[in-house]
Amino acid sequence: MNHSTLTPNFPHLLKEQAAHIAHIIGETEQRQARVVEPTPEAEAGWVQTVRDTARLNIEFRQACTPGYYNGEGRAGAEDGLFASLYGPGPVKFFELIREWRDGGMEGLEIR
């Protein structure tokens, strides 16, 4: 599953993801840590968030021609590429991960 976002501006997506990863690596180095991993609760919470928000575009996916993006026309909650994407879109996703980083990265263990 992707559990990220999709945007027509792919270089922007790469820039945002690179900044996100670089921040986590920087925090890891600053703390002289060797392990970085989400807590089981944080991981489960994010999976649920993606599942809940992916449904925001279900009508669009069901109306599309069958293909990769909608699970070959099945377009249920678990089918196709969009079923594993953060539903509110890239702007909200980028804001969310920025706020998470700025707020102390709750749910991420760095040790």
Backbone as XML, in Angstrom:
<?xml version="1.0"?>
<chain id="A" units="angstrom">
  <residue number="1" name="MET">
    <atom name="N" x="0.830" y="-1.180" z="0.000"/>
    <atom name="CA" x="0.000" y="0.000" z="0.000"/>
    <atom name="C" x="0.875" y="1.244" z="0.000"/>
  </residue>
  <residue number="2" name="ASN">
    <atom name="N" x="0.400" y="2.267" z="-0.660"/>
    <atom name="CA" x="1.150" y="3.506" z="-0.796"/>
    <atom name="C" x="1.135" y="4.330" z="0.490"/>
  </residue>
  <residue number="3" name="HIS">
    <atom name="N" x="-0.042" y="4.637" z="0.995"/>
    <atom name="CA" x="-0.242" y="5.415" z="2.227"/>
    <atom name="C" x="0.379" y="6.794" z="2.175"/>
  </residue>
  <residue number="4" name="SER">
    <atom name="N" x="0.482" y="7.342" z="0.998"/>
    <atom name="CA" x="1.000" y="8.689" z="0.798"/>
    <atom name="C" x="-0.081" y="9.487" z="0.083"/>
  </residue>
  <residue number="5" name="THR">
    <atom name="N" x="0.311" y="10.256" z="-0.888"/>
    <atom name="CA" x="-0.634" y="11.033" z="-1.671"/>
    <atom name="C" x="-0.244" y="10.954" z="-3.125"/>
  </residue>
  <residue number="6" name="LEU">
    <atom name="N" x="-1.079" y="11.495" z="-3.967"/>
    <atom name="CA" x="-0.817" y="11.526" z="-5.394"/>
    <atom name="C" x="-1.037" y="12.951" z="-5.861"/>
  </residue>
  <residue number="7" name="THR">
    <atom name="N" x="-0.155" y="13.426" z="-6.696"/>
    <atom name="CA" x="-0.270" y="14.782" z="-7.208"/>
    <atom name="C" x="0.178" y="14.804" z="-8.663"/>
  </residue>
  <residue number="8" name="PRO">
    <atom name="N" x="-0.419" y="15.665" z="-9.490"/>
    <atom name="CA" x="0.034" y="15.748" z="-10.876"/>
    <atom name="C" x="1.436" y="16.337" z="-10.992"/>
  </residue>
  <residue number="9" name="ASN">
    <atom name="N" x="1.909" y="17.006" z="-9.943"/>
    <atom name="CA" x="3.246" y="17.579" z="-9.934"/>
    <atom name="C" x="4.170" y="16.621" z="-9.185"/>
  </residue>
  <residue number="10" name="PHE">
    <atom name="N" x="4.627" y="15.590" z="-9.881"/>
    <atom name="CA" x="5.424" y="14.546" z="-9.239"/>
    <atom name="C" x="6.717" y="15.081" z="-8.613"/>
  </residue>
  <residue number="11" name="PRO">
    <atom name="N" x="7.435" y="16.024" z="-9.250"/>
    <atom name="CA" x="8.630" y="16.563" z="-8.593"/>
    <atom name="C" x="8.314" y="17.213" z="-7.234"/>
  </residue>
  <residue number="12" name="HIS">
    <atom name="N" x="7.144" y="17.845" z="-7.111"/>
    <atom name="CA" x="6.765" y="18.426" z="-5.828"/>
    <atom name="C" x="6.587" y="17.333" z="-4.784"/>
  </residue>
  <residue number="13" name="LEU">
    <atom name="N" x="5.950" y="16.239" z="-5.164"/>
    <atom name="CA" x="5.790" y="15.096" z="-4.252"/>
    <atom name="C" x="7.153" y="14.597" z="-3.789"/>
  </residue>
  <residue number="14" name="LEU">
    <atom name="N" x="8.082" y="14.439" z="-4.719"/>
    <atom name="CA" x="9.427" y="13.960" z="-4.361"/>
    <atom name="C" x="10.130" y="14.943" z="-3.425"/>
  </residue>
  <residue number="15" name="LYS">
    <atom name="N" x="9.973" y="16.239" z="-3.673"/>
    <atom name="CA" x="10.588" y="17.256" z="-2.816"/>
    <atom name="C" x="10.045" y="17.176" z="-1.395"/>
  </residue>
  <residue number="16" name="GLU">
    <atom name="N" x="8.736" y="17.068" z="-1.273"/>
    <atom name="CA" x="8.111" y="16.991" z="0.057"/>
    <atom name="C" x="8.533" y="15.718" z="0.787"/>
  </residue>
  <residue number="17" name="GLN">
    <atom name="N" x="8.550" y="14.604" z="0.083"/>
    <atom name="CA" x="8.947" y="13.345" z="0.716"/>
    <atom name="C" x="10.419" y="13.363" z="1.096"/>
  </residue>
  <residue number="18" name="ALA">
    <atom name="N" x="11.261" y="13.961" z="0.258"/>
    <atom name="CA" x="12.690" y="14.056" z="0.578"/>
    <atom name="C" x="12.907" y="14.914" z="1.820"/>
  </residue>
  <residue number="19" name="ALA">
    <atom name="N" x="12.179" y="16.020" z="1.934"/>
    <atom name="CA" x="12.298" y="16.878" z="3.123"/>
    <atom name="C" x="11.843" y="16.127" z="4.370"/>
  </residue>
  <residue number="20" name="HIS">
    <atom name="N" x="10.802" y="15.341" z="4.228"/>
    <atom name="CA" x="10.271" y="14.556" z="5.348"/>
    <atom name="C" x="11.309" y="13.527" z="5.826"/>
  </residue>
  <residue number="21" name="ILE">
    <atom name="N" x="11.849" y="12.800" z="4.897"/>
    <atom name="CA" x="12.850" y="11.777" z="5.228"/>
    <atom name="C" x="14.109" y="12.425" z="5.793"/>
  </residue>
  <residue number="22" name="ALA">
    <atom name="N" x="14.542" y="13.521" z="5.192"/>
    <atom name="CA" x="15.747" y="14.208" z="5.673"/>
    <atom name="C" x="15.563" y="14.700" z="7.102"/>
  </residue>
  <residue number="23" name="HIS">
    <atom name="N" x="14.375" y="15.182" z="7.426"/>
    <atom name="CA" x="14.107" y="15.640" z="8.793"/>
    <atom name="C" x="14.232" y="14.480" z="9.785"/>
  </residue>
  <residue number="24" name="ILE">
    <atom name="N" x="13.664" y="13.354" z="9.438"/>
    <atom name="CA" x="13.726" y="12.182" z="10.324"/>
    <atom name="C" x="15.169" y="11.708" z="10.477"/>
  </residue>
  <residue number="25" name="ILE">
    <atom name="N" x="15.902" y="11.681" z="9.387"/>
    <atom name="CA" x="17.313" y="11.285" z="9.459"/>
    <atom name="C" x="18.097" y="12.277" z="10.312"/>
  </residue>
  <residue number="26" name="GLY">
    <atom name="N" x="17.833" y="13.566" z="10.148"/>
    <atom name="CA" x="18.508" y="14.582" z="10.952"/>
    <atom name="C" x="18.240" y="14.413" z="12.434"/>
  </residue>
  <residue number="27" name="GLU">
    <atom name="N" x="16.995" y="14.149" z="12.782"/>
    <atom name="CA" x="16.646" y="13.909" z="14.193"/>
    <atom name="C" x="17.353" y="12.656" z="14.718"/>
  </residue>
  <residue number="28" name="THR">
    <atom name="N" x="17.426" y="11.651" z="13.884"/>
    <atom name="CA" x="18.084" y="10.405" z="14.281"/>
    <atom name="C" x="19.568" y="10.648" z="14.552"/>
  </residue>
  <residue number="29" name="GLU">
    <atom name="N" x="20.217" y="11.383" z="13.666"/>
    <atom name="CA" x="21.634" y="11.683" z="13.859"/>
    <atom name="C" x="21.858" y="12.569" z="15.085"/>
  </residue>
  <residue number="30" name="GLN">
    <atom name="N" x="21.002" y="13.556" z="15.252"/>
    <atom name="CA" x="21.137" y="14.468" z="16.396"/>
    <atom name="C" x="21.032" y="13.708" z="17.718"/>
  </residue>
  <residue number="31" name="ARG">
    <atom name="N" x="20.172" y="12.717" z="17.758"/>
    <atom name="CA" x="19.974" y="11.927" z="18.980"/>
    <atom name="C" x="20.949" y="10.757" z="19.072"/>
  </residue>
  <residue number="32" name="GLN">
    <atom name="N" x="21.790" y="10.625" z="18.078"/>
    <atom name="CA" x="22.745" y="9.519" z="17.988"/>
    <atom name="C" x="22.034" y="8.174" z="18.143"/>
  </residue>
  <residue number="33" name="ALA">
    <atom name="N" x="20.925" y="8.065" z="17.479"/>
    <atom name="CA" x="20.105" y="6.853" z="17.555"/>
    <atom name="C" x="20.478" y="5.886" z="16.445"/>
  </residue>
  <residue number="34" name="ARG">
    <atom name="N" x="20.077" y="4.657" z="16.637"/>
    <atom name="CA" x="20.349" y="3.614" z="15.644"/>
    <atom name="C" x="19.069" y="2.987" z="15.102"/>
  </residue>
  <residue number="35" name="VAL">
    <atom name="N" x="17.940" y="3.249" z="15.753"/>
    <atom name="CA" x="16.671" y="2.632" z="15.372"/>
    <atom name="C" x="15.601" y="3.712" z="15.228"/>
  </residue>
  <residue number="36" name="VAL">
    <atom name="N" x="14.848" y="3.633" z="14.151"/>
    <atom name="CA" x="13.707" y="4.517" z="13.919"/>
    <atom name="C" x="12.551" y="3.639" z="13.466"/>
  </residue>
  <residue number="37" name="GLU">
    <atom name="N" x="11.462" y="3.673" z="14.229"/>
    <atom name="CA" x="10.300" y="2.885" z="13.836"/>
    <atom name="C" x="9.042" y="3.445" z="14.485"/>
  </residue>
  <residue number="38" name="PRO">
    <atom name="N" x="7.914" y="3.275" z="13.792"/>
    <atom name="CA" x="6.658" y="3.738" z="14.385"/>
    <atom name="C" x="6.208" y="2.788" z="15.478"/>
  </residue>
  <residue number="39" name="THR">
    <atom name="N" x="5.460" y="3.329" z="16.428"/>
    <atom name="CA" x="4.844" y="2.444" z="17.417"/>
    <atom name="C" x="3.740" y="1.665" z="16.716"/>
  </residue>
  <residue number="40" name="PRO">
    <atom name="N" x="3.404" y="0.489" z="17.211"/>
    <atom name="CA" x="2.303" y="-0.269" z="16.599"/>
    <atom name="C" x="0.999" y="0.533" z="16.573"/>
  </residue>
  <residue number="41" name="GLU">
    <atom name="N" x="0.761" y="1.320" z="17.613"/>
    <atom name="CA" x="-0.463" y="2.125" z="17.679"/>
    <atom name="C" x="-0.464" y="3.218" z="16.605"/>
  </residue>
  <residue number="42" name="ALA">
    <atom name="N" x="0.682" y="3.856" z="16.410"/>
    <atom name="CA" x="0.778" y="4.910" z="15.401"/>
    <atom name="C" x="0.604" y="4.338" z="14.002"/>
  </residue>
  <residue number="43" name="GLU">
    <atom name="N" x="1.213" y="3.189" z="13.766"/>
    <atom name="CA" x="1.079" y="2.540" z="12.458"/>
    <atom name="C" x="-0.375" y="2.169" z="12.183"/>
  </residue>
  <residue number="44" name="ALA">
    <atom name="N" x="-1.022" y="1.562" z="13.152"/>
    <atom name="CA" x="-2.431" y="1.178" z="12.992"/>
    <atom name="C" x="-3.314" y="2.408" z="12.809"/>
  </residue>
  <residue number="45" name="GLY">
    <atom name="N" x="-3.004" y="3.472" z="13.527"/>
    <atom name="CA" x="-3.774" y="4.703" z="13.402"/>
    <atom name="C" x="-3.662" y="5.320" z="12.015"/>
  </residue>
  <residue number="46" name="TRP">
    <atom name="N" x="-2.442" y="5.309" z="11.454"/>
    <atom name="CA" x="-2.262" y="5.869" z="10.110"/>
    <atom name="C" x="-2.965" y="5.011" z="9.071"/>
  </residue>
  <residue number="47" name="VAL">
    <atom name="N" x="-2.863" y="3.699" z="9.194"/>
    <atom name="CA" x="-3.564" y="2.810" z="8.262"/>
    <atom name="C" x="-5.057" y="3.099" z="8.293"/>
  </residue>
  <residue number="48" name="GLN">
    <atom name="N" x="-5.612" y="3.290" z="9.472"/>
    <atom name="CA" x="-7.038" y="3.590" z="9.589"/>
    <atom name="C" x="-7.371" y="4.949" z="8.983"/>
  </residue>
  <residue number="49" name="THR">
    <atom name="N" x="-6.503" y="5.928" z="9.188"/>
    <atom name="CA" x="-6.713" y="7.251" z="8.589"/>
    <atom name="C" x="-6.758" y="7.145" z="7.070"/>
  </residue>
  <residue number="50" name="VAL">
    <atom name="N" x="-5.828" y="6.408" z="6.495"/>
    <atom name="CA" x="-5.804" y="6.243" z="5.038"/>
    <atom name="C" x="-7.066" y="5.530" z="4.569"/>
  </residue>
  <residue number="51" name="ARG">
    <atom name="N" x="-7.445" y="4.472" z="5.240"/>
    <atom name="CA" x="-8.668" y="3.756" z="4.850"/>
    <atom name="C" x="-9.891" y="4.653" z="4.930"/>
  </residue>
  <residue number="52" name="ASP">
    <atom name="N" x="-9.984" y="5.427" z="5.990"/>
    <atom name="CA" x="-11.136" y="6.313" z="6.161"/>
    <atom name="C" x="-11.176" y="7.414" z="5.111"/>
  </residue>
  <residue number="53" name="THR">
    <atom name="N" x="-10.032" y="8.031" z="4.847"/>
    <atom name="CA" x="-10.020" y="9.163" z="3.918"/>
    <atom name="C" x="-9.988" y="8.733" z="2.457"/>
  </residue>
  <residue number="54" name="ALA">
    <atom name="N" x="-9.511" y="7.537" z="2.161"/>
    <atom name="CA" x="-9.478" y="7.063" z="0.772"/>
    <atom name="C" x="-10.883" y="6.969" z="0.197"/>
  </residue>
  <residue number="55" name="ARG">
    <atom name="N" x="-11.855" y="6.819" z="1.046"/>
    <atom name="CA" x="-13.242" y="6.706" z="0.593"/>
    <atom name="C" x="-13.793" y="8.023" z="0.057"/>
  </residue>
  <residue number="56" name="LEU">
    <atom name="N" x="-13.067" y="9.119" z="0.257"/>
    <atom name="CA" x="-13.552" y="10.422" z="-0.172"/>
    <atom name="C" x="-13.746" y="10.506" z="-1.684"/>
  </residue>
  <residue number="57" name="ASN">
    <atom name="N" x="-13.030" y="9.695" z="-2.446"/>
    <atom name="CA" x="-13.165" y="9.747" z="-3.897"/>
    <atom name="C" x="-13.785" y="8.477" z="-4.482"/>
  </residue>
  <residue number="58" name="ILE">
    <atom name="N" x="-14.526" y="7.735" z="-3.679"/>
    <atom name="CA" x="-15.096" y="6.462" z="-4.132"/>
    <atom name="C" x="-16.045" y="6.646" z="-5.314"/>
  </residue>
  <residue number="59" name="GLU">
    <atom name="N" x="-16.863" y="7.692" z="-5.314"/>
    <atom name="CA" x="-17.787" y="7.914" z="-6.429"/>
    <atom name="C" x="-17.021" y="8.155" z="-7.729"/>
  </residue>
  <residue number="60" name="PHE">
    <atom name="N" x="-15.957" y="8.919" z="-7.639"/>
    <atom name="CA" x="-15.124" y="9.167" z="-8.811"/>
    <atom name="C" x="-14.530" y="7.858" z="-9.326"/>
  </residue>
  <residue number="61" name="ARG">
    <atom name="N" x="-13.992" y="7.060" z="-8.415"/>
    <atom name="CA" x="-13.374" y="5.792" z="-8.828"/>
    <atom name="C" x="-14.389" y="4.837" z="-9.427"/>
  </residue>
  <residue number="62" name="GLN">
    <atom name="N" x="-15.591" y="4.812" z="-8.901"/>
    <atom name="CA" x="-16.600" y="3.908" z="-9.425"/>
    <atom name="C" x="-17.064" y="4.331" z="-10.815"/>
  </residue>
  <residue number="63" name="ALA">
    <atom name="N" x="-16.994" y="5.616" z="-11.126"/>
    <atom name="CA" x="-17.438" y="6.121" z="-12.423"/>
    <atom name="C" x="-16.366" y="6.000" z="-13.506"/>
  </residue>
  <residue number="64" name="CYS">
    <atom name="N" x="-15.143" y="5.727" z="-13.135"/>
    <atom name="CA" x="-14.040" y="5.641" z="-14.095"/>
    <atom name="C" x="-14.107" y="4.372" z="-14.928"/>
  </residue>
  <residue number="65" name="THR">
    <atom name="N" x="-13.497" y="4.444" z="-16.101"/>
    <atom name="CA" x="-13.301" y="3.264" z="-16.931"/>
    <atom name="C" x="-12.451" y="2.275" z="-16.137"/>
  </residue>
  <residue number="66" name="PRO">
    <atom name="N" x="-12.775" y="0.975" z="-16.174"/>
    <atom name="CA" x="-11.977" y="-0.003" z="-15.435"/>
    <atom name="C" x="-10.493" y="0.092" z="-15.786"/>
  </residue>
  <residue number="67" name="GLY">
    <atom name="N" x="-9.658" y="0.026" z="-14.782"/>
    <atom name="CA" x="-8.219" y="0.083" z="-14.987"/>
    <atom name="C" x="-7.477" y="-0.017" z="-13.668"/>
  </residue>
  <residue number="68" name="TYR">
    <atom name="N" x="-6.200" y="0.280" z="-13.746"/>
    <atom name="CA" x="-5.297" y="0.181" z="-12.603"/>
    <atom name="C" x="-5.764" y="1.036" z="-11.436"/>
  </residue>
  <residue number="69" name="TYR">
    <atom name="N" x="-6.260" y="2.227" z="-11.724"/>
    <atom name="CA" x="-6.595" y="3.175" z="-10.673"/>
    <atom name="C" x="-7.820" y="2.798" z="-9.858"/>
  </residue>
  <residue number="70" name="ASN">
    <atom name="N" x="-8.685" y="1.976" z="-10.391"/>
    <atom name="CA" x="-9.901" y="1.628" z="-9.641"/>
    <atom name="C" x="-10.085" y="0.120" z="-9.489"/>
  </residue>
  <residue number="71" name="GLY">
    <atom name="N" x="-8.985" y="-0.619" z="-9.449"/>
    <atom name="CA" x="-9.071" y="-2.064" z="-9.233"/>
    <atom name="C" x="-9.811" y="-2.773" z="-10.352"/>
  </residue>
  <residue number="72" name="GLU">
    <atom name="N" x="-9.546" y="-2.334" z="-11.586"/>
    <atom name="CA" x="-10.194" y="-2.916" z="-12.775"/>
    <atom name="C" x="-11.711" y="-2.847" z="-12.694"/>
  </residue>
  <residue number="73" name="GLY">
    <atom name="N" x="-12.225" y="-1.724" z="-12.179"/>
    <atom name="CA" x="-13.664" y="-1.489" z="-12.133"/>
    <atom name="C" x="-14.337" y="-1.914" z="-10.842"/>
  </residue>
  <residue number="74" name="ARG">
    <atom name="N" x="-13.591" y="-2.484" z="-9.915"/>
    <atom name="CA" x="-14.198" y="-2.924" z="-8.650"/>
    <atom name="C" x="-14.391" y="-1.748" z="-7.690"/>
  </residue>
  <residue number="75" name="ALA">
    <atom name="N" x="-13.461" y="-0.829" z="-7.642"/>
    <atom name="CA" x="-13.541" y="0.431" z="-6.891"/>
    <atom name="C" x="-14.216" y="0.354" z="-5.536"/>
  </residue>
  <residue number="76" name="GLY">
    <atom name="N" x="-13.940" y="-0.678" z="-4.797"/>
    <atom name="CA" x="-14.406" y="-0.750" z="-3.420"/>
    <atom name="C" x="-13.416" y="-0.060" z="-2.514"/>
  </residue>
  <residue number="77" name="ALA">
    <atom name="N" x="-13.625" y="-0.136" z="-1.239"/>
    <atom name="CA" x="-12.762" y="0.542" z="-0.278"/>
    <atom name="C" x="-11.325" y="0.032" z="-0.334"/>
  </residue>
  <residue number="78" name="GLU">
    <atom name="N" x="-11.101" y="-1.185" z="-0.797"/>
    <atom name="CA" x="-9.757" y="-1.784" z="-0.795"/>
    <atom name="C" x="-9.190" y="-1.996" z="-2.193"/>
  </residue>
  <residue number="79" name="ASP">
    <atom name="N" x="-9.822" y="-1.474" z="-3.240"/>
    <atom name="CA" x="-9.403" y="-1.777" z="-4.604"/>
    <atom name="C" x="-8.743" y="-0.597" z="-5.299"/>
  </residue>
  <residue number="80" name="GLY">
    <atom name="N" x="-7.699" y="-0.882" z="-6.035"/>
    <atom name="CA" x="-7.057" y="0.115" z="-6.874"/>
    <atom name="C" x="-6.062" y="0.985" z="-6.143"/>
  </residue>
  <residue number="81" name="LEU">
    <atom name="N" x="-5.329" y="1.761" z="-6.919"/>
    <atom name="CA" x="-4.291" y="2.637" z="-6.389"/>
    <atom name="C" x="-4.837" y="3.636" z="-5.380"/>
  </residue>
  <residue number="82" name="PHE">
    <atom name="N" x="-5.963" y="4.265" z="-5.690"/>
    <atom name="CA" x="-6.496" y="5.313" z="-4.826"/>
    <atom name="C" x="-6.979" y="4.803" z="-3.478"/>
  </residue>
  <residue number="83" name="ALA">
    <atom name="N" x="-7.219" y="3.518" z="-3.363"/>
    <atom name="CA" x="-7.695" y="2.952" z="-2.091"/>
    <atom name="C" x="-6.636" y="3.028" z="-1.007"/>
  </residue>
  <residue number="84" name="SER">
    <atom name="N" x="-5.382" y="3.239" z="-1.395"/>
    <atom name="CA" x="-4.322" y="3.302" z="-0.387"/>
    <atom name="C" x="-3.669" y="4.682" z="-0.330"/>
  </residue>
  <residue number="85" name="LEU">
    <atom name="N" x="-4.371" y="5.695" z="-0.813"/>
    <atom name="CA" x="-3.852" y="7.058" z="-0.783"/>
    <atom name="C" x="-4.607" y="7.901" z="0.228"/>
  </residue>
  <residue number="86" name="TYR">
    <atom name="N" x="-3.924" y="8.859" z="0.794"/>
    <atom name="CA" x="-4.540" y="9.812" z="1.707"/>
    <atom name="C" x="-5.551" y="10.640" z="0.914"/>
  </residue>
  <residue number="87" name="GLY">
    <atom name="N" x="-6.823" y="10.501" z="1.238"/>
    <atom name="CA" x="-7.910" y="11.041" z="0.439"/>
    <atom name="C" x="-8.042" y="12.542" z="0.324"/>
  </residue>
  <residue number="88" name="PRO">
    <atom name="N" x="-7.734" y="13.340" z="1.343"/>
    <atom name="CA" x="-7.925" y="14.788" z="1.215"/>
    <atom name="C" x="-7.003" y="15.478" z="0.211"/>
  </residue>
  <residue number="89" name="GLY">
    <atom name="N" x="-6.045" y="14.764" z="-0.351"/>
    <atom name="CA" x="-5.208" y="15.327" z="-1.403"/>
    <atom name="C" x="-3.840" y="15.771" z="-0.947"/>
  </residue>
  <residue number="90" name="PRO">
    <atom name="N" x="-3.020" y="16.177" z="-1.931"/>
    <atom name="CA" x="-1.623" y="16.474" z="-1.638"/>
    <atom name="C" x="-1.402" y="17.692" z="-0.748"/>
  </residue>
  <residue number="91" name="VAL">
    <atom name="N" x="-2.153" y="18.751" z="-0.921"/>
    <atom name="CA" x="-1.937" y="19.951" z="-0.103"/>
    <atom name="C" x="-2.158" y="19.619" z="1.372"/>
  </residue>
  <residue number="92" name="LYS">
    <atom name="N" x="-3.260" y="18.947" z="1.660"/>
    <atom name="CA" x="-3.560" y="18.563" z="3.051"/>
    <atom name="C" x="-2.528" y="17.560" z="3.576"/>
  </residue>
  <residue number="93" name="PHE">
    <atom name="N" x="-2.096" y="16.625" z="2.723"/>
    <atom name="CA" x="-1.101" y="15.633" z="3.144"/>
    <atom name="C" x="0.212" y="16.320" z="3.516"/>
  </residue>
  <residue number="94" name="PHE">
    <atom name="N" x="0.667" y="17.242" z="2.666"/>
    <atom name="CA" x="1.924" y="17.935" z="2.942"/>
    <atom name="C" x="1.820" y="18.766" z="4.218"/>
  </residue>
  <residue number="95" name="GLU">
    <atom name="N" x="0.673" y="19.405" z="4.443"/>
    <atom name="CA" x="0.459" y="20.146" z="5.691"/>
    <atom name="C" x="0.487" y="19.204" z="6.887"/>
  </residue>
  <residue number="96" name="LEU">
    <atom name="N" x="-0.160" y="18.059" z="6.738"/>
    <atom name="CA" x="-0.239" y="17.085" z="7.826"/>
    <atom name="C" x="1.138" y="16.582" z="8.240"/>
  </residue>
  <residue number="97" name="ILE">
    <atom name="N" x="1.963" y="16.185" z="7.275"/>
    <atom name="CA" x="3.285" y="15.656" z="7.652"/>
    <atom name="C" x="4.193" y="16.758" z="8.187"/>
  </residue>
  <residue number="98" name="ARG">
    <atom name="N" x="4.016" y="17.992" z="7.675"/>
    <atom name="CA" x="4.806" y="19.120" z="8.195"/>
    <atom name="C" x="4.424" y="19.390" z="9.652"/>
  </residue>
  <residue number="99" name="GLU">
    <atom name="N" x="3.141" y="19.402" z="9.938"/>
    <atom name="CA" x="2.674" y="19.618" z="11.317"/>
    <atom name="C" x="3.137" y="18.483" z="12.227"/>
  </residue>
  <residue number="100" name="TRP">
    <atom name="N" x="3.144" y="17.264" z="11.722"/>
    <atom name="CA" x="3.596" y="16.110" z="12.515"/>
    <atom name="C" x="5.077" y="16.273" z="12.870"/>
  </residue>
  <residue number="101" name="ARG">
    <atom name="N" x="5.870" y="16.675" z="11.885"/>
    <atom name="CA" x="7.302" y="16.890" z="12.160"/>
    <atom name="C" x="7.491" y="18.009" z="13.169"/>
  </residue>
  <residue number="102" name="ASP">
    <atom name="N" x="6.798" y="19.115" z="12.972"/>
    <atom name="CA" x="6.932" y="20.279" z="13.853"/>
    <atom name="C" x="6.394" y="20.001" z="15.254"/>
  </residue>
  <residue number="103" name="GLY">
    <atom name="N" x="5.489" y="19.036" z="15.362"/>
    <atom name="CA" x="4.862" y="18.730" z="16.653"/>
    <atom name="C" x="5.568" y="17.656" z="17.446"/>
  </residue>
  <residue number="104" name="GLY">
    <atom name="N" x="6.728" y="17.228" z="17.013"/>
    <atom name="CA" x="7.504" y="16.264" z="17.783"/>
    <atom name="C" x="7.438" y="14.830" z="17.295"/>
  </residue>
  <residue number="105" name="MET">
    <atom name="N" x="6.818" y="14.612" z="16.151"/>
    <atom name="CA" x="6.780" y="13.279" z="15.519"/>
    <atom name="C" x="6.188" y="12.212" z="16.419"/>
  </residue>
  <residue number="106" name="GLU">
    <atom name="N" x="5.046" y="12.515" z="16.994"/>
    <atom name="CA" x="4.366" y="11.584" z="17.886"/>
    <atom name="C" x="4.145" y="10.218" z="17.210"/>
  </residue>
  <residue number="107" name="GLY">
    <atom name="N" x="4.459" y="9.174" z="17.936"/>
    <atom name="CA" x="4.281" y="7.823" z="17.437"/>
    <atom name="C" x="5.505" y="7.242" z="16.742"/>
  </residue>
  <residue number="108" name="LEU">
    <atom name="N" x="6.564" y="8.032" z="16.642"/>
    <atom name="CA" x="7.791" y="7.546" z="16.042"/>
    <atom name="C" x="8.823" y="7.365" z="17.134"/>
  </residue>
  <residue number="109" name="GLU">
    <atom name="N" x="9.331" y="6.159" z="17.248"/>
    <atom name="CA" x="10.376" y="5.869" z="18.236"/>
    <atom name="C" x="11.735" y="6.045" z="17.581"/>
  </residue>
  <residue number="110" name="ILE">
    <atom name="N" x="12.546" y="6.884" z="18.186"/>
    <atom name="CA" x="13.929" y="7.101" z="17.727"/>
    <atom name="C" x="14.806" y="6.771" z="18.906"/>
  </residue>
  <residue number="111" name="ARG">
    <atom name="N" x="15.563" y="5.685" z="18.777"/>
    <atom name="CA" x="16.390" y="5.236" z="19.905"/>
    <atom name="C" x="17.714" y="4.653" z="19.426"/>
  </residue>
</chain>
